[in-house]
Amino acid sequence: MSLGFSVLLLAACSAALVTGSPVYAPAPYALYSPAPAYVNYAVAAKSYDADYDPNPSYSYAYDVHDQLTGDSKSQHESRHGDVVHGSYSLVDPDGTKRTVDYTADPHNGFNAVVTKEPLVKAYAPAAYPVVKAYAPPEAVHGYAPVYTAVKAYAAQPSYRSYPFYR
């Protein structure tokens, strides 16, 4: 229980004990319902499909190459009995073609083999000549330059060219 709920419960119990008034609750409602009516339905006779094929088979394929949107995909699938073989391929945004070959049967379940192949030639960077490693210039040892003191001049007196009033 949370602390807030515990405090609320303690306050409610304390208020009931302090006032000393009895707590009344409404009488429970009596719920009545009619007796269930049982209906005997007729059992439907089993129907058999006259067109049932114990060895179903189908085959389909499609191929899409839309130059406007760049959509390129294809798929083909065939079924003979309970065994389904097929494959689909599509061009991923990274420029590779993904091909999935799959087989599904009751014995092995669904198995898929995914292959990716690049559609564009791999980029090989150009071979640049090897740059020699950096060699710092050799230090030249010599004497420090000689500095002479600058001749000091006294400042000339200056006056204001206009009157200054306060």
Secondary structure, 3 states (H helix, E strand, C coil): CCHHHHHHHHHHHHHHHHHCCCCCCCCCCCCCCCCCCCCCCCCCCCCCCCCCCCCCEEEEEEEEEECCCCEEEEEEEEEECCEEEEEEEEECCCCEEEEEEEEEECCCEEEEEEEEEECCCCCCCCCCCCCCCCCCCCCCCCCCCCCCCCCCCCCCCCCCCCCCCC
